[in-house]
Amino acid sequence: MEKLIIIGSGVSGWTAAIYAARAELEPLIFTGSEEGGQLMLTTVVENFPGFPEGVMGPELMQNMKKQAEKFGARIIEEIVTGFRKIKEGYEVSVGREVYKSSMVIISTGASARWLGIPGEKNFQGRGLHTCATCDGFFYKGKEIFVVGGGDSACEEANFLTKFAKKVTIIHRRDELKASKIMQEKVMANPKIDFMWNSEIVGIPGGPPLKSVMVKNTKTGEISERKIDGVFLAIGHVPNIGIFNGLVELDEFGFIKTDGRRRTSLPGVFAAGDVQDHIYKQAITAAGAGCQAALEAEKYHQELGHKK
């Protein structure tokens, strides 16, 4: 039996590993397919405390990994393929290999919805973004597209006007689906324009992004539009596949936790974007990872007392 298994290796996973390792819980971490999570797609991170000049997303993740290893965390670069409750705790499957533990921290994150167009991956972080707070600063005095029509798209567009000369919201319908108050805010912002009944269907050339192909959803007409950057605000999908039906979810489909990062399963905690549909920031994910590890330490002590 492992003392603690951590599934996922983003900010929350590495932070949980650091705290758990220092508490001598000897955490075993499964990195998943994308070690480092969403920050691996980000260039300079300027809002993580302690880095006044900013830090590259991949560099920050690598340093967190080294810090976890320094304190004794063990790392397996594999994807967890199964999870189930057993009498002694929980069973985690990695292909044909099976691992058991009385405690699990789920930090599998959430994946931003992308457009799903050919060659899209080549532009991720190089003109095509999913986080205005992370990357908006790099578009001072430039023109930007924001894709989406909900509250998040309106929030991103409003935020980006702090930097951009002009922000255009592209929406496939002829009206926003955002709340009334959010619609009023973007409509009143002189730096925000709208491109109705439109969707991006292609990105010509190679990175960095210089223009996009836009299709009119009513006429089918496709035209090329020059633009400095595109921010997607079409939602996030929590990575809950193997836990679906086993752990309670909130109304948005994210893992439901209490204020102490405890899930509906005893000894199972969740941290980061997999349980956070509101903030989705590196620093809040780190805080949640810390909380989950501290709660796991308390739970481990309680188990010891019971035995």
C-alpha positions, 0 to 999 in steps of 0.5 A: 500500500502506498501512503499517497498517490497523486494523479496529475502533474500541473501546478496543483499536483507538484505543489501537493507533492512538495508538501506531502513529501516534506510530511514524509507521506512518500507521494507517488505521482503519475504525471499523465500525458501532459506533464506540467499541465496548461502552463507548458503552453504558456510563454512568460508567466508574470503573475506568479508571486516571487518572479518580478521579471516573470518566468517561463511556464515550462521552467516554473513547472520543471523547478516545481518537479525538481523541488518535489523530487528533492524531498523524496517524491517518486514520479512515474511518467504514465497515464492512469487508466483506471480508478476504483474503491476497494476495501483498503482504500483505492486502486489505481491502474496504469495499463496492466500495473495496479497500485493501491493507496488509502489516500489519493489527490486528484489534480488532473486539471481541466483542458481548455476547449480549442477550435478543433481546426487543422494546424491549431496546435502550432499556434498555441501560445504563439498568437492563439491563447486561452487565458487573457490574465496570463497572456493579455499583457503581450498585446499592448496597443494591438488588435485582438479577437476573442472567440465566444459569446458567454460570460467568460468571453465578455470578461476576457474581452473587457480585461483585454481592453486594458492592453489592446487597442481594439478587441473584437468578439467573434460569435457564431450567433447574432446575439450573446448568451452572456448574462445581461449585466455582462452584455451591458459592460461589453456593449458600453466599452468603446474598445470592443467591437463585434463580429456576429454569425462568424467562426474561425475555420483556419489559420494561414501560414506558420506561427506566429499568428498573423491572420485567421480565416473567418466563415460567415455561419449564415452565408458560408462565405470565408474571408481572411482577417489580419489580426495580432492575436486570438483568445478563446473563451469557449469553456474548459473541460475538467479531466474527470474521465476515470472518476466519472460516476465515482466521485460527486461533481458540481453543477458544472461537471467539476469535482465537488470539494468542500473548503478543505479540498475533500471530495465525496470519497473518504481519503480522496482530495482534489486540487486545481482546475479539476475542481475549480471552474471560477479562478483557473489560475496557477496561484490558486491551483498551487494553494489548493494543492497545498491544502489537499496535501495538508488535509491528506497528512491529517487524514493519514494521522487519523488512520493511524490513530484508528489502527 
